[in-house]
Amino acid sequence: MPDALRERLRAHGYLPPDYDGGGLVNVAATILDLCGARGPADPPPLRGIEPSLLEGVRNILAILCDGLGSDQLRRVAKAGDTPFLSSVLDRAARGDAAQLIDATTIFPSTTAAAITTIQTARTPQEHGNIAYFLWLEEFATVAQMLRWGPGAQRRGSFFDDRALDPRAFVKVPSIHKAIRDHGGRSYIVEPEIFRNEAMTRMHAAEANYVGYLLPSTMGVRIAQLLDERAEDDSPLYIYAYWAGVDTVAHWYGPRGPEHAAEVALFDRDLERALGGRQAGDTLVILTADHGHASVDPSRLVDLEADAELRALLRNPIAGEPRVVFLHTDRAAEVKAYLEHTYPGTFFLIDREEAIAAGLFGRGDPSLARRRVGEVLAMIGDDRGASVVRVDGQVVQHRGSHGGMTPDEMRIPVLLWRA
């Protein structure tokens, strides 16, 4: 049965996640492995890495460019927008101390789930941050999971209440703790505004936080940390995050000039930080949390406004614009209604079928059962669905993710020595 669902997905052009050696969770496991901190319960490292890239590594620099999927990277490189990364890609093609591996992100293909995975080396089913909008029994509401606050408003976190400790809601430990426990040091280089965000407090509390105000400073901070590295044998891990590509892809689409301009800025920042460094004892891993599908905002499927559908549900709609979670005690009626009202729009999956097929990952599924609706409605064309009205409005994007098309699922893992 699990294989049957995966085959059905592939027959419709979808790309299921790979958690067994070809996915984002395995990138996190590789980092643990290089730091001497990977344990028997951790997933396997990313398969296929050229062994010479791993020899003598003292520093690991993981750069996550939010929203820069594999095909997006290839397009901007081919167009000449990324001269520095193109030079690394050329080295990878020659096997010159660099390598490009195509991997998959997690499912749903979204930042909240993916960032938690790379910070914990655990799949969404294990860590519980499964989607951007998620029903949380703990607060009896649909939450925005990056902020851990009410989904229907733009500001505020549950943890604004000082009586609530973010650590009490953490389901799995972070890789930063494992690295520290094994004698290493870890740093997070992110926008300063994220320093006290729920995700940082929950899944990166053991890391040294290095904030920046402007994106151009990300590379400055990376260079400083590498240059100031202590002369000892302890492993050093640096995680750096660039947000802008995801933002422009949402608002302007993943194929337009705005997207190309933002990736060009990212490329220049990396060149200033790393371009003059000879291949040394630092392994650089450039990856992404997901890619983007191009969507037409005029073709939005406004499920949130569908009163007949909502009447069939137990909880409000949650999930992602590309894969909607429907909590219901009347699953057959919900599926029949969607097929009749929106013919050909959704690929429908039963929650238990998705869990059995390992779409959310491995481990105890009890948390996923509470947070994922009984019916998943996935979109695979150029549309998205409304999930939650935020401050009374529906956001109409031109680039979207969360679903399982190759554009959303395929992420680059570009490795080189510096």
C-alpha positions, -999 to +999 in steps of 0.1 A: +000+000+000+027+026+009+045+019-024+012+021-043+007+057-031+042+067-041+037+051-075+004+069-079+021+102-070+049+096-095+024+087-122+008+122-117+042+139-120+049+144-083+082+138-066+079+121-031+105+130-005+136+109+001+145+106+038+169+076+034+199+093+020+188+117-007+171+145+012+175+176+034+174+155+066+204+137+053+223+170+049+218+176+086+230+141+093+261+147+073+268+178+094+265+157+125+287+131+111+315+155+102+313+169+138+316+135+153+281+138+168+259+115+147+243+088+169+226+055+161+192+071+161+201+097+135+194+093+098+221+083+074+243+110+058+236+123+023+246+095-001+270+100-030+293+127-016+327+125-031+349+111-002+378+136-010+354+165-001+350+151+034+387+144+042+403+166+068+373+189+073+376+211+104+348+236+096+314+230+081+295+260+067+259+253+057+243+281+037+205+278+033+191+300+006+154+300+013+134+291-018+162+285-042+152+252-058+174+232-081+158+244-113+158+280-102+196+278-095+202+262-129+182+289-147+199+319-131+233+303-136+226+297-172+215+333-176+247+346-162+232+361-130+254+341-106+291+343-118+305+330-085+281+301-080+284+293-117+322+290-112+316+265-084+290+246-106+317+245-133+341+231-108+315+205-098+310+195-134+348+189-137+351+172-103+375+199-091+370+199-053+333+206-057+301+186-063+265+191-071+239+167-057+202+169-065+182+161-034+146+164-022+133+186+006+108+173+032+070+171+028+052+194+029+079+214+010+078+245+033+101+265+054+087+258+088+092+221+084+124+223+065+142+247+088+133+225+118+146+195+099+180+210+092+182+222+128+173+188+143+182+161+117+146+149+122+118+145+098+085+165+101+067+135+115+093+135+144+097+172+151+060+182+145+065+215+126+048+200+097+033+230+078+032+268+078-004+268+092-010+239+116-038+230+140-023+229+175-044+211+201-023+228+228-038+262+219-070+250+201-063+271+171-045+271+137-010+285+143+015+301+121+044+278+129+074+300+121+061+325+147+042+300+169+013+324+171-023+326+160-024+321+122-052+346+115-030+376+125+004+388+115+019+395+148+022+379+182+035+346+196+021+322+222+055+327+239+048+364+245+032+349+276+063+345+298+046+316+316+050+295+285+085+281+280+092+273+243+114+244+254+083+227+268+069+223+233+101+209+217+097+173+205+133+166+195+167+179+204+188+202+181+219+193+162+235+222+180+232+204+213+247+173+199+276+192+184+282+210+217+279+178+237+307+163+215+331+191+220+322+212+190+310+248+185+280+259+164+269+293+152+238+306+135+241+336+112+206+350+106+187+383+106+188+400+139+150+401+140+150+363+143+171+362+175+142+359+199+117+342+175+100+310+186+119+289+161+152+301+173+143+297+210+129+262+204+154+246+180+186+266+182+190+277+218+224+259+221+240+277+192+258+310+193+236+335+175+253+360+152+228+384+139+229+408+109+207+438+100+211+438+062+214+408+039+248+421+026+262+415+061+256+378+061+288+372+041+307+395+064+297+375+094+306+342+077+341+355+068+346+368+104+337+335+120+360+315+097+389+339+101+385+340+139+384+302+142+404+289+172+434+269+164+423+236+180+409+203+168+373+209+178+348+210+150+332+243+140+297+244+124+282+276+109+247+278+097+238+309+076+204+318+062+194+341+033+157+350+031+152+372+001+149+347-027+119+332-011+103+366-006+107+377-042+096+344-056+064+346-036+056+381-047+070+383-082+073+346-092+104+324-095+112+332-131+111+370-133+138+397-132+132+404-095+141+368-087+172+369-108+182+402-092+179+388-057+199+357-065+226+379-080+229+398-047+232+365-029+258+354-053+278+386-048+276+383-010+290+347-012+318+358-036+329+385-012+329+361+017+344+330+001+356+339-034+392+345-024+397+314-003+417+285-016+404+250-011+412+243+025+397+226+056+362+242+053+334+223+037+308+246+023+273+231+018+249+254-001+213+241-001+177+253+000+146+244+020+124+241-011+118+255-046+089+274-060+061+265-084+049+294-106+012+302-097-014+325-112-030+345-084-061+351-105-068+313-103-067+311-065-090+284-052-107+301-022-113+272+000-114+293+032-145+311+018-163+278+010-189+276+036-202+242+024-167+227+028-161+243+062-194+228+074-179+194+068-148+201+089-141+196+126-114+223+127-105+253+106-085+247+073-048+245+078-017+233+058-002+250+028-016+268-003-003+238-023-014+210+001-044+217+023-050+199+056-087+191+062-096+179+097-129+161+094-150+132+108-166+129+074-137+122+051-156+104+024-180+134+021-152+159+020-134+141-008-167+137-027-174+174-023-140+185-035-141+162-065-176+175-075-170+212-068-134+215-080-131+187-106-095+178-115-081+204-091-069+183-062-049+151-057-065+137-026-046+117+000-059+100+032-038+110+062-032+074+072-022+065+037+003+094+037+018+083+071+021+047+059+039+058+028+064+078+049+055+111+033+061+129+065+091+109+075+098+083+101+091+076+138+060+077+160+031+091+139+009+101+169+019+138+167+012+139+129-022+124+135-031+152+158-017+180+135-025+168+100-061+165+088-077+133+078-078+145+042-049+161+023-058+181-008-028+187-030-025+210-060-001+203-089-008+229-116-004+267-115-028+273-087-028+277-049-056+275-024-065+299+004-059+284+038-062+311+064-073+347+060-045+367+078-058+400+092-089+394+071-070+391+038-059+363+014-024+367+001-021+361-036+013+349-045+029+343-079+053+317-065+042+290-041+054+258-024+043+231+001+032+206-025+051+178-043+059+190-078+095+187-088+098+225-089+089+226-052+107+194-041+140+194-058+168+213-039+205+216-048+232+205-025+263+222-038+295+213-019+330+227-022+361+232-001+372+267+009 
